[in-house]
Amino acid sequence: MSAQIPADLVDKLERLALVDFRTKQGLECLQKAIRFADQLHVVDTSGVEPMDSVLEDRALHLRDDMVTEGDCPEELLQLSKSTFEEYFVAPPGNIPLPTRDKRAAILKHSEF
């Protein structure tokens, strides 16, 4: 584990992002992201009021929806890698990481 990133922070980030930082490449990616975000600390924001939205002073105009084509479910379903009873099958989402104890046991036998 890198001395720059405390183990408990890595654990929390892994749980929040569902990303595994057990590899050297994963830790390097995390360190690079932190270095990039740390650049924000040098920006002087004194006297700048926080914004409620990045579109604070703009009105959003929505267009009218006009259906110009459709009613072709067979064609659309052919675009999917996997279907079931005329429905798209989404790929599995993120898989939760093992608990911290199990990860520690795995790390004990790794290069970190």
C-alpha positions in Angstrom: 0.0 0.0 0.0 1.3 3.4 -0.8 2.4 5.6 2.0 0.7 8.5 0.3 -2.8 7.0 0.6 -3.9 5.6 4.0 -5.3 2.1 3.9 -8.7 3.1 5.4 -9.1 5.7 2.7 -8.4 3.2 -0.1 -10.9 0.8 1.6 -13.6 3.5 1.6 -12.9 4.5 -2.0 -13.1 0.9 -3.1 -16.5 0.5 -1.4 -17.8 3.8 -2.8 -16.5 3.3 -6.4 -16.8 -0.5 -6.4 -13.3 -0.5 -7.9 -10.5 -2.8 -6.8 -7.2 -0.9 -6.0 -5.3 -4.1 -5.0 -3.1 -4.0 -8.1 -0.1 -1.8 -8.7 -1.9 -0.4 -11.7 -5.1 0.3 -9.6 -3.1 2.2 -7.0 -1.2 4.2 -9.6 -4.5 5.2 -11.2 -5.9 6.3 -7.8 -2.7 8.3 -7.0 -2.9 10.0 -10.4 -6.5 10.9 -9.8 -5.7 12.3 -6.4 -2.8 14.4 -7.7 -5.1 15.7 -10.4 -7.8 16.7 -7.9 -5.2 18.2 -5.5 -4.6 20.9 -8.1 -8.0 22.4 -7.0 -6.4 23.4 -3.7 -4.2 26.0 -5.4 -7.2 27.9 -6.9 -8.0 31.0 -4.9 -11.8 31.0 -4.3 -11.8 33.8 -1.7 -14.7 36.1 -2.3 -16.5 33.7 -4.6 -20.0 32.7 -3.6 -20.9 29.1 -4.0 -23.3 28.4 -6.9 -26.5 26.4 -6.6 -26.1 25.2 -10.1 -23.7 25.6 -13.0 -26.7 26.9 -14.9 -27.7 29.3 -12.2 -28.4 32.3 -14.4 -29.8 30.5 -17.4 -33.2 29.3 -18.3 -33.4 25.9 -19.9 -35.7 25.8 -22.9 -37.1 22.3 -23.7 -37.9 21.5 -27.3 -41.2 19.9 -28.3 -40.8 16.1 -28.7 -42.0 15.0 -32.2 -42.0 11.3 -32.9 -40.9 10.8 -36.4 -40.4 7.1 -36.5 -40.8 4.1 -34.3 -43.0 1.0 -33.8 -40.1 -1.2 -34.7 -39.3 -3.3 -31.6 -38.0 -6.3 -33.6 -35.3 -4.1 -35.3 -34.3 -2.6 -32.0 -34.1 -5.9 -30.2 -31.7 -7.1 -32.9 -29.3 -4.5 -31.7 -29.0 -6.0 -28.3 -26.4 -8.7 -27.4 -28.9 -10.4 -25.2 -32.7 -10.4 -25.0 -35.3 -12.2 -23.0 -39.0 -12.3 -23.9 -38.8 -9.1 -26.0 -36.8 -7.2 -23.4 -33.2 -6.0 -23.5 -31.0 -7.8 -21.0 -28.6 -5.3 -19.3 -25.1 -6.4 -18.5 -24.5 -7.1 -14.8 -23.7 -4.1 -12.7 -20.7 -3.6 -10.5 -20.0 -6.5 -8.3 -19.4 -5.6 -4.6 -15.8 -6.2 -3.4 -15.1 -8.8 -0.8 -15.1 -7.6 2.8 -12.0 -5.8 4.2 -11.0 -9.0 6.1 -11.1 -11.1 3.0 -9.2 -8.4 1.0 -6.6 -8.3 3.7 -6.2 -12.1 3.4 -5.8 -11.8 -0.3 -3.3 -8.9 0.0 -1.2 -10.8 2.5 -0.1 -13.0 -0.4 0.3 -10.3 -3.0 3.2 -7.9 -3.7 1.6 -5.1 -1.7 
